Amino acid sequence: MQHLRQLLETENSELARLLRCSLHGLESALNQAYTELPHDPGAEICAELLQEIQSLLQPVYKQETILSQSSDELNLHHLRDAWNADPELSLYLGDAQLQSQTDADLWNEIHRKILRIPDDLAAFWQQRALDFAQEIGAIEDNSHLYQLPFIRDDIVYSGLRGSVNVQGLCLSQKALLNSKFIQHSDSEDLQLLAGFLSLYQNFIEIEADIHHALKSIFSFDIISLHSKPEQKNQYIEALKDRFHRIQKAEENSEDIAIVRAWIDIDEAIHSLVFIPPVERYSWWGKLQQESRRTLKKVADKANKSGHNIRIRQLSGLYADVCAFSKDDLQLNCGGIPGEVLTCLRVYARINQEESPGRVIFRSLR
């Protein structure tokens, strides 16, 4: 392991590049095999090996794609101070204080937090961050962006070059087409799910603040994926399993099975959360809503086939919706006391059979 890491961290090395490509290929092959052979005698060791490979590759990602400065001096300290002094941010982010010690890390930390706040406030801080960067001799750069696989191309946030060199972030349809989850025969709905699966798998690796609240993995709390790596693997495997269940239901053209499978995977998608949960009209909130809109479309299609299906996203006062939910989670930060912060699972009535939803709500205290 020591020599592998030393070679990977060797700058301008063709051998390091070849090793990195080989490790990515090995990781992909082992992930596929681990999914297909969950009861293999070597499955547990395989999971541990995957963690070791990811730990080897992660520092290289940070060094080569985010961090390109070695100075201990923080040139963007005025941006950090302005952000930390804005009381409005804590309404949406809880503890919004920045922890980064380098300009490159600070740029990424701020813009990842911007993805969780309302559009108007996000636009204000995107422009303000760029203004501060220009004051110290850095300019906006979209020529070299870290790619998250998804169903469309879109710049999530820009990078910088000049006095500060740092990659931005984008969605990439090309990266998704190279994913093992997408097939040419897949419907648009399945391509969207493949996009979520690929995006989530990549985003989890670069975002330290991400949590999950998926009941099938852990019922009683919201779990940090950064501090509990075993939960990270379990969450991704649950997402893959629910994706394959939808594929099978669609192959068999079973309307009710498709609806139930969609409810389950939509729950998994919305169970990847921050604390407090993101604002609904933030970038992240609107991204997750793409799954819920498709779920409603799937339910409408089943209704047209003669079924009686009702889907309800639970929101508003918790006292008004708690009769339609079960095993809810409570937080004492974010949003308005007594209100639902996010709907993890929709309430559904499928041909007179009720299926409770699940929410995170803000305590009254």
C-alpha positions as CSV (number, residue, x, y, z in Angstrom):
1,M,0.0,0.0,0.0
2,Q,2.8,2.4,0.9
3,H,4.5,2.0,-2.5
4,L,1.2,2.3,-4.4
5,R,0.5,5.6,-2.7
6,Q,4.0,6.9,-3.3
7,L,3.7,6.1,-7.0
8,L,0.2,7.6,-7.3
9,E,1.4,10.8,-5.7
10,T,4.5,11.2,-8.0
11,E,3.9,14.3,-10.1
12,N,4.2,14.2,-13.9
13,S,4.6,10.4,-13.9
14,E,3.2,8.3,-16.7
15,L,3.5,5.3,-14.5
16,A,1.4,7.0,-11.9
17,R,-1.3,7.8,-14.5
18,L,-1.3,4.1,-15.7
19,L,-1.6,2.9,-12.1
20,R,-4.5,5.2,-11.4
21,C,-6.3,4.1,-14.5
22,S,-5.8,0.5,-13.6
23,L,-7.1,1.0,-10.0
24,H,-10.2,2.7,-11.4
25,G,-10.8,-0.2,-13.7
26,L,-10.2,-2.7,-10.9
27,E,-12.6,-0.7,-8.6
28,S,-15.3,-0.8,-11.3
29,A,-14.9,-4.5,-12.0
30,L,-15.0,-5.4,-8.3
31,N,-18.0,-3.1,-7.7
32,Q,-19.9,-5.0,-10.5
33,A,-18.9,-8.4,-9.2
34,Y,-19.7,-7.5,-5.6
35,T,-23.2,-6.4,-6.7
36,E,-23.8,-9.6,-8.7
37,L,-22.3,-12.0,-6.1
38,P,-23.4,-10.7,-2.7
39,H,-23.2,-14.1,-1.1
40,D,-19.8,-15.1,-2.4
41,P,-17.4,-16.3,0.4
42,G,-15.0,-13.4,-0.5
43,A,-17.7,-10.7,-0.5
44,E,-16.8,-9.2,2.9
45,I,-13.1,-9.1,2.0
46,C,-14.0,-7.5,-1.4
47,A,-15.9,-4.7,0.4
48,E,-12.8,-4.0,2.5
49,L,-10.6,-4.0,-0.6
50,L,-12.9,-1.6,-2.3
51,Q,-12.5,0.8,0.6
52,E,-8.7,0.5,0.4
53,I,-8.8,1.3,-3.3
54,Q,-11.0,4.3,-2.7
55,S,-8.7,5.6,0.0
56,L,-5.8,5.3,-2.4
57,L,-7.6,7.2,-5.1
58,Q,-9.2,9.9,-3.0
59,P,-6.0,11.8,-1.9
60,V,-5.0,11.8,-5.6
61,Y,-8.3,13.4,-6.5
62,K,-7.8,16.1,-3.9
63,Q,-4.3,16.8,-5.0
64,E,-4.7,16.8,-8.7
65,T,-8.2,18.1,-9.3
66,I,-9.0,20.5,-6.4
67,L,-5.8,21.6,-4.8
68,S,-3.1,23.3,-6.8
69,Q,-1.4,25.6,-4.4
70,S,1.2,24.9,-1.7
71,S,1.2,28.2,0.2
72,D,-0.1,28.3,3.7
73,E,-1.4,31.8,3.2
74,L,-5.1,32.2,2.6
75,N,-5.5,34.8,-0.1
76,L,-9.3,34.6,0.0
77,H,-9.5,35.4,3.7
78,H,-11.8,38.4,3.0
79,L,-14.3,36.0,1.3
80,R,-14.1,33.6,4.2
81,D,-14.7,36.5,6.7
82,A,-17.6,37.9,4.7
83,W,-19.2,34.4,4.5
84,N,-18.8,33.7,8.2
85,A,-20.3,37.1,9.1
86,D,-23.6,36.5,7.2
87,P,-26.3,35.5,9.7
88,E,-28.8,34.5,7.0
89,L,-26.7,31.5,5.9
90,S,-27.1,29.8,9.2
91,L,-30.9,29.7,8.7
92,Y,-30.3,27.2,5.8
93,L,-26.9,25.6,6.8
94,G,-27.0,25.4,10.5
95,D,-23.3,26.0,11.4
96,A,-22.2,27.8,8.3
97,Q,-18.7,28.6,9.5
98,L,-16.0,27.6,7.0
99,Q,-13.2,25.2,8.0
100,S,-10.9,25.2,4.9
101,Q,-7.2,26.2,5.3
102,T,-6.3,26.7,1.6
103,D,-7.9,28.9,-1.1
104,A,-8.7,25.9,-3.3
105,D,-10.5,24.1,-0.5
106,L,-12.3,27.2,0.6
107,W,-13.6,27.8,-3.0
108,N,-15.0,24.3,-3.1
109,E,-16.4,24.4,0.4
110,I,-18.3,27.6,-0.2
111,H,-19.7,26.5,-3.5
112,R,-20.8,23.2,-2.2
113,K,-22.7,25.0,0.6
114,I,-24.2,27.3,-2.0
115,L,-25.8,24.3,-3.6
116,R,-28.0,24.0,-0.4
117,I,-29.4,27.5,-0.1
118,P,-32.2,29.3,-2.0
119,D,-31.5,30.4,-5.6
120,D,-31.5,34.1,-5.0
121,L,-29.1,33.9,-2.1
122,A,-27.0,31.4,-4.0
123,A,-26.7,33.7,-7.0
124,F,-25.7,36.6,-4.6
125,W,-22.9,34.5,-3.1
126,Q,-21.7,33.1,-6.4
127,Q,-21.1,36.6,-7.7
128,R,-19.6,37.8,-4.4
129,A,-17.2,34.9,-4.3
130,L,-16.1,35.7,-7.9
131,D,-15.7,39.4,-7.0
132,F,-13.4,38.6,-4.1
133,A,-11.4,36.2,-6.3
134,Q,-10.9,38.9,-9.0
135,E,-9.7,41.3,-6.4
136,I,-6.7,39.0,-5.7
137,G,-5.9,38.3,-9.4
138,A,-7.9,35.1,-10.1
139,I,-10.4,34.8,-12.9
140,E,-13.3,32.5,-13.6
141,D,-12.3,29.3,-15.4
142,N,-14.6,26.7,-17.0
143,S,-12.1,24.9,-19.1
144,H,-11.2,22.2,-16.6
145,L,-14.1,21.0,-14.5
146,Y,-14.5,17.9,-12.3
147,Q,-17.3,15.9,-14.0
148,L,-20.2,14.3,-12.2
149,P,-22.1,11.8,-14.5
150,F,-25.7,12.8,-15.2
151,I,-28.3,12.9,-17.9
152,R,-27.3,16.4,-19.1
153,D,-24.3,18.8,-19.4
154,D,-24.4,21.7,-16.9
155,I,-21.8,23.8,-15.0
156,V,-22.6,23.5,-11.3
157,Y,-20.0,26.1,-10.4
158,S,-16.9,27.6,-12.0
159,G,-13.3,27.1,-11.1
160,L,-10.5,29.7,-10.9
161,R,-7.1,30.3,-12.5
162,G,-4.5,32.9,-11.9
163,S,-3.5,33.7,-8.3
164,V,-5.7,30.8,-7.3
165,N,-6.0,27.6,-9.4
166,V,-8.9,25.3,-8.6
167,Q,-11.3,23.1,-10.5
168,G,-15.0,23.8,-10.7
169,L,-17.8,21.2,-10.9
170,C,-20.1,20.2,-13.7
171,L,-22.6,17.6,-14.8
172,S,-21.5,15.5,-17.7
173,Q,-23.7,13.4,-20.0
174,K,-20.6,11.9,-21.6
175,A,-19.4,10.6,-18.3
176,L,-22.8,9.0,-17.7
177,L,-22.7,7.3,-21.1
178,N,-19.4,5.7,-20.0
179,S,-21.1,4.4,-16.8
180,K,-21.8,0.7,-16.3
181,F,-25.3,1.5,-15.1
182,I,-26.7,2.9,-18.3
183,Q,-27.8,0.7,-21.3
184,H,-28.9,1.8,-24.8
185,S,-32.2,0.1,-24.3
186,D,-33.0,2.0,-21.1
187,S,-36.0,4.3,-21.0
188,E,-35.6,8.0,-20.2
189,D,-36.8,7.2,-16.7
190,L,-34.2,4.5,-16.2
191,Q,-31.5,6.8,-17.6
192,L,-32.5,9.4,-15.0
193,L,-32.1,6.9,-12.3
194,A,-28.8,5.7,-13.7
195,G,-27.8,9.4,-13.6
196,F,-28.7,9.7,-10.0
197,L,-26.8,6.5,-9.1
198,S,-23.7,7.5,-10.9
199,L,-23.8,11.1,-9.6
200,Y,-24.4,10.1,-6.0
201,Q,-21.6,7.5,-6.1
202,N,-19.1,10.2,-7.2
203,F,-20.5,13.1,-5.1
204,I,-20.3,11.1,-1.9
205,E,-16.6,10.7,-2.4
206,I,-15.9,14.5,-2.6
207,E,-18.4,15.8,-0.1
208,A,-17.6,15.5,3.6
209,D,-20.9,16.9,4.9
210,I,-23.2,14.4,3.3
211,H,-25.5,12.1,5.4
212,H,-28.1,9.4,4.8
213,A,-31.4,8.8,6.4
214,L,-32.4,5.5,4.6
215,K,-34.6,3.5,6.9
216,S,-33.6,0.1,5.5
217,I,-30.0,0.7,6.6
218,F,-30.6,2.6,9.9
219,S,-34.0,3.6,11.3
220,F,-33.2,5.8,14.2
221,D,-30.9,8.6,13.1
222,I,-29.3,10.6,10.3
223,I,-25.8,9.1,9.7
224,S,-22.7,10.9,8.4
225,L,-21.3,8.9,5.4
226,H,-17.9,10.6,6.0
227,S,-17.5,9.3,9.6
228,K,-19.2,5.9,8.9
229,P,-17.7,4.5,5.6
230,E,-19.4,1.2,6.1
231,Q,-22.8,3.0,5.9
232,K,-21.6,4.7,2.7
233,N,-21.1,1.3,1.0
234,Q,-24.4,0.0,2.4
235,Y,-26.2,3.1,1.1
236,I,-24.8,2.8,-2.4
237,E,-25.6,-1.0,-2.5
238,A,-29.2,-0.2,-1.5
239,L,-29.5,2.4,-4.3
240,K,-28.1,-0.2,-6.8
241,D,-30.5,-2.9,-5.6
242,R,-33.5,-0.6,-5.9
243,F,-32.4,0.4,-9.4
244,H,-32.2,-3.2,-10.5
245,R,-35.6,-3.9,-9.1
246,I,-37.1,-1.1,-11.3
247,Q,-35.3,-2.6,-14.3
248,K,-36.8,-6.0,-13.6
249,A,-40.3,-4.6,-13.1
250,E,-40.1,-2.6,-16.3
251,E,-38.9,-5.7,-18.2
252,N,-42.0,-7.5,-17.0
253,S,-44.3,-4.5,-17.6
254,E,-45.9,-4.8,-14.1
255,D,-47.5,-1.4,-13.5
256,I,-48.0,-1.8,-9.7
257,A,-44.5,-3.3,-9.2
258,I,-43.0,-0.4,-11.2
259,V,-44.8,2.1,-9.0
260,R,-43.7,0.4,-5.7
261,A,-40.1,0.2,-7.0
262,W,-40.2,3.8,-7.9
263,I,-41.4,4.8,-4.5
264,D,-38.6,2.8,-3.0
265,I,-35.8,4.3,-5.1
266,D,-37.2,7.8,-4.8
267,E,-37.0,7.3,-1.0
268,A,-33.3,6.3,-1.4
269,I,-32.6,9.4,-3.6
270,H,-34.2,11.8,-1.1
271,S,-32.6,10.0,1.8
272,L,-29.2,11.4,0.8
273,V,-29.3,14.5,3.0
274,F,-27.4,17.3,4.7
275,I,-28.0,18.6,8.2
276,P,-30.2,20.6,8.2
277,P,-31.9,19.3,5.0
278,V,-31.4,21.6,2.0
279,E,-33.9,24.3,1.0
280,R,-36.4,23.0,-1.5
281,Y,-35.6,25.7,-4.1
282,S,-31.8,25.2,-3.9
283,W,-29.8,23.5,-6.6
284,W,-29.7,20.3,-4.6
285,G,-33.4,20.4,-3.7
286,K,-34.4,20.9,-7.3
287,L,-32.1,18.1,-8.5
288,Q,-33.8,15.6,-6.1
289,Q,-37.3,16.8,-7.2
290,E,-36.5,15.5,-10.7
291,S,-36.9,12.0,-9.2
292,R,-40.2,12.9,-7.5
293,R,-41.7,14.4,-10.7
294,T,-40.9,11.2,-12.6
295,L,-42.5,9.1,-9.8
296,K,-45.7,11.1,-10.2
297,K,-45.6,10.6,-13.9
298,V,-45.2,6.8,-13.4
299,A,-48.2,6.8,-11.0
300,D,-50.3,8.8,-13.5
301,K,-49.4,6.2,-16.2
302,A,-50.6,3.4,-13.9
303,N,-53.8,5.3,-13.2
304,K,-54.5,5.5,-16.9
305,S,-54.1,1.7,-17.1
306,G,-57.0,1.3,-14.6
307,H,-55.4,1.4,-11.2
308,N,-56.2,3.7,-8.4
309,I,-53.0,5.3,-7.1
310,R,-52.5,8.4,-5.0
311,I,-49.1,9.9,-4.3
312,R,-48.6,12.7,-1.7
313,Q,-45.4,14.5,-0.9
314,L,-45.7,15.4,2.8
315,S,-44.9,19.0,3.7
316,G,-46.1,21.9,5.9
317,L,-47.0,21.5,9.6
318,Y,-45.8,18.2,11.0
319,A,-49.0,18.0,13.1
320,D,-51.1,18.0,9.9
321,V,-49.2,15.2,8.1
322,C,-47.9,12.9,10.9
323,A,-51.0,10.6,10.5
324,F,-49.7,9.8,7.0
325,S,-46.1,9.1,8.0
326,K,-44.2,6.6,10.1
327,D,-40.7,6.3,11.8
328,D,-40.1,10.0,11.3
329,L,-36.8,11.8,12.3
330,Q,-36.6,14.9,14.3
331,L,-34.0,17.7,14.2
332,N,-33.6,20.9,16.3
333,C,-32.1,23.0,13.5
334,G,-33.1,24.4,10.1
335,G,-36.5,25.5,8.8
336,I,-39.4,26.6,11.1
337,P,-40.1,24.8,14.4
338,G,-43.0,22.4,14.0
339,E,-42.7,22.0,10.2
340,V,-41.5,19.3,7.9
341,L,-38.0,19.9,6.8
342,T,-38.0,17.3,4.0
343,C,-40.1,14.4,2.8
344,L,-37.9,11.3,2.6
345,R,-40.7,8.9,1.4
346,V,-44.0,9.9,-0.1
347,Y,-47.3,8.7,1.3
348,A,-49.0,6.3,-1.2
349,R,-52.4,4.7,-1.6
350,I,-52.2,1.9,-4.2
351,N,-55.6,0.3,-5.0
352,Q,-56.9,1.1,-1.5
353,E,-53.7,-0.2,0.2
354,E,-52.0,2.6,2.2
355,S,-48.2,2.9,2.5
356,P,-47.0,5.6,5.0
357,G,-44.5,8.2,4.1
358,R,-41.5,9.3,6.2
359,V,-40.2,12.8,6.9
360,I,-37.6,14.8,8.8
361,F,-39.2,17.5,10.9
362,R,-38.1,20.4,13.1
363,S,-38.9,20.1,16.8
364,L,-41.0,22.7,18.4
365,R,-38.3,23.5,21.0
